[in-house]
């Protein structure tokens, strides 16, 4: 009797962040923040630093705790009263590139830390699913968690400096999606648009495919 061994390569899993990477979180939040702050939207910069200190200068001078409180209140209002996660626009190229990657055999795993508003998790999840499906994002898994490295994806993409640091410290290859909020991150790979994301993902995907056949 002859035993035949059939090896099947493991899927290549791409862990994709949403806010600031697939969705224009800052653009969607800006008019809502202006509404609550009672200012003209044009007075709020389109290129804020991480956690938006330029939008809340008085809170910044009063201390980080106060700043976080104001930002959290505006974020909560934006999600629960203005359906932020359902109404923001996709970042140019995100949908089409992810579709092409999916067609090339890349498994798309959405990984987001959106459950930060207590007692409104159902709202956040429903808005997220509705948004993803409305714009036709391809994805095999949808994960809501902060410890992104625990998922063990082959490659991640994120815009948060803290998330990038944590993922890379855990040995997880991570693309930085360049925004005004992560200019202090200078170590690549870094993508400034989704065409560059596509090139980086395909390069890593092909590298893994080659190594798996050796």
C-alpha positions as CSV (number, residue, x, y, z in Angstrom):
1,X,0.0,0.0,0.0
2,X,1.3,3.5,-0.9
3,X,0.3,6.4,1.2
4,X,0.0,9.7,-0.6
5,X,0.7,12.9,1.2
6,X,-1.3,15.9,0.1
7,X,0.0,19.2,1.6
8,X,-2.1,22.2,1.4
9,X,-0.6,25.6,2.1
10,X,-2.1,27.6,4.9
11,X,-4.1,30.7,4.0
12,X,-2.3,34.1,4.1
13,X,-4.3,36.2,6.5
14,X,-4.2,40.0,6.3
15,X,-5.3,41.8,9.5
16,X,-6.9,45.1,8.4
17,X,-7.7,48.0,10.7
18,X,-10.7,50.2,9.9
19,X,-10.6,53.7,11.3
20,X,-8.0,55.8,9.5
21,X,-7.1,52.9,7.2
22,X,-10.3,51.8,5.4
23,X,-12.6,54.5,6.7
24,X,-12.0,58.3,6.9
25,X,-12.6,58.6,10.6
26,X,-11.1,62.1,10.9
27,X,-13.1,63.4,8.0
28,X,-16.4,62.0,9.5
29,X,-15.6,63.1,13.0
30,X,-14.6,66.7,12.1
31,X,-18.1,68.2,11.5
32,X,-19.5,66.4,14.5
33,X,-16.7,67.7,16.8
34,X,-17.2,71.2,15.4
35,X,-21.0,71.0,16.1
36,X,-20.3,70.0,19.8
37,X,-17.5,72.5,20.2
38,X,-19.6,75.3,18.7
39,X,-17.0,76.3,16.1
40,X,-16.8,76.4,12.3
41,X,-15.5,73.1,10.9
42,X,-12.9,75.1,8.9
43,X,-11.2,76.1,12.2
44,X,-10.4,72.4,12.9
45,X,-7.3,71.2,11.0
46,X,-7.6,68.3,8.6
47,X,-4.3,66.9,9.7
48,X,-4.5,66.5,13.5
49,X,-2.0,64.7,15.7
50,X,-2.9,61.5,17.5
51,X,-5.9,61.9,19.8
52,X,-6.7,65.3,18.2
53,X,-5.0,67.8,20.6
54,X,-5.2,70.5,18.0
55,X,-9.0,70.3,18.1
56,X,-9.1,70.6,21.9
57,X,-6.3,73.1,22.9
58,X,-8.0,74.2,26.1
59,X,-8.4,70.6,27.2
60,X,-4.8,69.9,26.3
61,X,-3.6,72.7,28.6
62,X,-5.7,71.4,31.4
63,X,-4.1,68.0,31.3
64,X,-4.3,64.7,29.4
65,X,-7.2,63.4,31.5
66,X,-9.5,66.2,30.6
67,X,-8.5,66.0,27.0
68,X,-9.3,62.3,26.9
69,X,-12.7,63.0,28.6
70,X,-13.7,65.5,25.9
71,X,-12.6,63.3,23.1
72,X,-14.4,60.3,24.5
73,X,-17.6,62.3,24.9
74,X,-17.5,63.5,21.3
75,X,-16.7,60.0,20.1
76,X,-19.6,58.5,22.0
77,X,-22.0,61.2,20.7
78,X,-20.7,60.7,17.1
79,X,-21.3,56.9,17.3
80,X,-24.6,56.9,19.2
81,X,-26.3,60.0,17.8
82,X,-24.7,60.5,14.4
83,X,-24.0,56.9,13.4
84,X,-20.3,57.7,12.8
85,X,-19.4,54.1,12.0
86,X,-22.2,53.8,9.4
87,X,-21.8,57.2,7.7
88,X,-18.0,57.7,7.3
89,X,-16.7,57.4,3.7
90,X,-14.2,54.7,2.7
91,X,-10.7,55.8,2.0
92,X,-10.0,55.9,-1.7
93,X,-8.9,52.6,-3.1
94,X,-9.5,50.5,0.1
95,X,-12.5,48.5,-1.3
96,X,-11.1,47.8,-4.7
97,X,-7.7,46.8,-3.5
98,X,-9.1,44.5,-0.8
99,X,-11.3,42.9,-3.4
100,X,-8.3,42.3,-5.7
101,X,-6.3,40.9,-2.8
102,X,-9.2,38.6,-1.9
103,X,-9.4,37.4,-5.4
104,X,-5.6,36.6,-5.3
105,X,-6.2,34.3,-2.3
106,X,-5.5,36.7,0.6
107,X,-7.8,36.1,3.5
108,X,-9.1,39.5,4.8
109,X,-9.6,39.7,8.5
110,X,-11.0,42.9,9.8
111,X,-9.5,43.8,13.2
112,X,-10.8,46.8,15.0
113,X,-10.9,48.2,18.5
114,X,-14.3,49.9,18.3
115,X,-15.9,48.6,21.4
116,X,-14.7,51.4,23.6
117,X,-18.1,53.0,24.4
118,X,-19.6,51.1,27.4
119,X,-23.1,49.7,26.9
120,X,-23.2,50.6,23.2
121,X,-21.4,47.6,21.8
122,X,-24.4,46.4,19.8
123,X,-24.6,49.8,18.2
124,X,-21.0,49.8,17.2
125,X,-21.2,46.3,15.8
126,X,-24.3,46.9,13.8
127,X,-23.0,50.1,12.3
128,X,-19.7,48.4,11.4
129,X,-21.3,45.4,9.6
130,X,-23.8,47.7,7.8
131,X,-21.0,49.9,6.6
132,X,-18.8,47.0,5.4
133,X,-21.6,45.4,3.6
134,X,-22.9,48.6,2.1
135,X,-19.6,49.4,0.4
136,X,-18.9,45.8,-0.4
137,X,-15.8,45.2,1.6
138,X,-14.6,41.6,1.3
139,X,-13.8,39.9,4.6
140,X,-13.8,36.4,6.0
141,X,-13.6,37.4,9.7
142,X,-14.6,40.5,11.7
143,X,-12.9,40.8,15.1
144,X,-13.5,43.5,17.7
145,X,-10.5,43.5,20.1
146,X,-7.6,45.5,21.4
147,X,-5.0,42.7,21.6
148,X,-4.6,42.4,17.8
149,X,-1.4,40.5,18.0
150,X,-3.3,37.6,19.6
151,X,-4.9,36.8,16.2
152,X,-1.6,35.8,14.6
153,X,-2.2,37.2,11.2
154,X,0.5,36.9,8.6
155,X,0.5,40.7,8.0
156,X,-1.3,43.6,9.6
157,X,-2.0,47.2,8.6
158,X,-2.7,49.9,11.2
159,X,-2.5,53.7,11.6
160,X,-2.2,53.8,15.4
161,X,1.4,54.3,16.6
162,X,0.6,52.4,19.8
163,X,-0.9,49.4,17.8
164,X,2.0,49.4,15.4
165,X,4.5,49.3,18.3
166,X,2.6,46.5,20.1
167,X,2.2,44.4,16.9
168,X,5.8,44.8,15.9
169,X,7.1,44.1,19.4
170,X,5.2,40.8,19.3
171,X,7.0,39.9,16.1
172,X,4.0,40.6,13.8
173,X,4.8,42.2,10.4
174,X,2.9,45.4,10.2
175,X,2.3,48.0,7.5
176,X,1.9,51.6,8.8
177,X,-0.9,53.4,6.9
178,X,0.5,57.0,6.9
179,X,-1.7,59.7,8.4
180,X,-1.0,62.9,10.2
181,X,-1.4,61.0,13.4
182,X,1.6,58.7,13.0
183,X,4.2,60.9,11.4
184,X,6.5,60.0,14.3
185,X,6.6,56.4,13.0
186,X,9.5,56.2,10.6
187,X,10.3,52.5,10.4
188,X,8.7,50.8,7.4
189,X,7.0,49.3,5.7
190,X,4.9,52.4,5.3
191,X,2.1,53.0,2.8
192,X,0.7,56.4,1.9
193,X,-2.1,55.1,-0.3
194,X,-3.9,51.8,-1.1
195,X,-1.9,51.2,-4.3
196,X,1.2,51.0,-2.1
197,X,-0.7,48.7,0.3
198,X,-1.5,46.3,-2.5
199,X,2.2,46.1,-3.6
200,X,3.4,45.5,0.0
201,X,0.7,42.8,0.7
202,X,1.3,40.9,-2.6
203,X,5.1,41.0,-2.0
204,X,4.6,39.5,1.5
205,X,2.0,37.0,0.2
206,X,4.3,35.8,-2.6
207,X,7.3,35.5,-0.2
208,X,5.2,33.3,2.1
209,X,4.0,31.2,-0.8
210,X,7.5,30.6,-1.9
211,X,8.7,29.6,1.5
212,X,5.8,27.2,2.0
213,X,6.8,25.2,-1.1
214,X,10.4,24.7,0.0
